[in-house]
């Protein structure tokens, strides 16, 4: 089944996935009595292991035949690149503890947006071909506007750090230096996920021949996400060993309020489901972007930052900041929205 390009629908699907990704860490605030590694390992088991397997089984016709026919090299490359992405995902989760949702998404996703979008065409020498297509220059302009908007969010975050350092409410664990280092690592290695999906495209092509259609990308997650889970599991198990926290997810905390144990499990599972929702809808949107499918990553990441910054406002992460800081954030929102509209328009011209 051939999927007809429809960039407008693709943008909507990317928006659903970006919203899911932007909200996926909010349940973490409701977890009590669990160490970070317990929470992180439970949600990762759902996001990167169980749900990709269930999603592929549910949406890929003749899955066993597809896996038997797909190139082994593509499977291995997607898995190994997923292992690197797992390092970035873990660093991302740690960064949120130090600089919050808004700034973590802005910096880490900003790096990932540029690298994940342009590295492939640059290496392949396809920038000239992209510019020659109708709407190609507009799409690349949209990528640049998105990067600028993400930078503005980062500047707003830097201003926020200065405001909170002055003793304003909400300082908490805010630590700019640690957060920045983790964001850089997360941004670089998160961009690798886009390459993992590209490496697994031959597997999706086989799934498409068996009638997977718009769901063809779900088969890649079996390898890319499993690789990420391996990295995460190793790191969390090391932390469990170091801190003696084995078994937290298996038994209620002595003296804890009734229901907390079940709530922790529910919040961790919800996190995993929301994070997997990003991948699920990314695949649906990507298959509809037509000749500028490479721009899916930039579009998705830009919308993710826009939504996540909005989530940060709702969660009052910017309380106690000066008016100039909040104006910078508003300016960033405006530029990010302009980037989404520009990318949408360029992709529409390309499909038309």
Secondary structure, DSSP 8 states (H G I E B T S, - for coil): ------HHHHHHHHHHHHHHHHHTTGGGGG--S--HHHHHHHHHIIIIIIHHHHHHHHHSTTHHHHHHHS-HHHHHHHHHHHHHHHHHHHHHHHHHHHHHHHHHHHHHHHHHHHHHHHHHHHHHT-HHHHHHSTTHHHHHHHHHHHHHHHHHHHHHHHHHHHHHHTT-TT-TT--HHHHHHHHHHHHHHHHHHHHHHHHTHHHHHHHHHTT-GGGGGGGTHHHHHHHHHHHHHHHHHHHHHHHT-TTTTTS--TT--TTHHHHHHHHHHHHHHHHHHHHHHHHHHHTTSGGGGGGHHHHHHHHHHHHHHHHHHHTTTTTT--HHHHHHHHHHHHHHHHHHHHHHHHHHHHH-
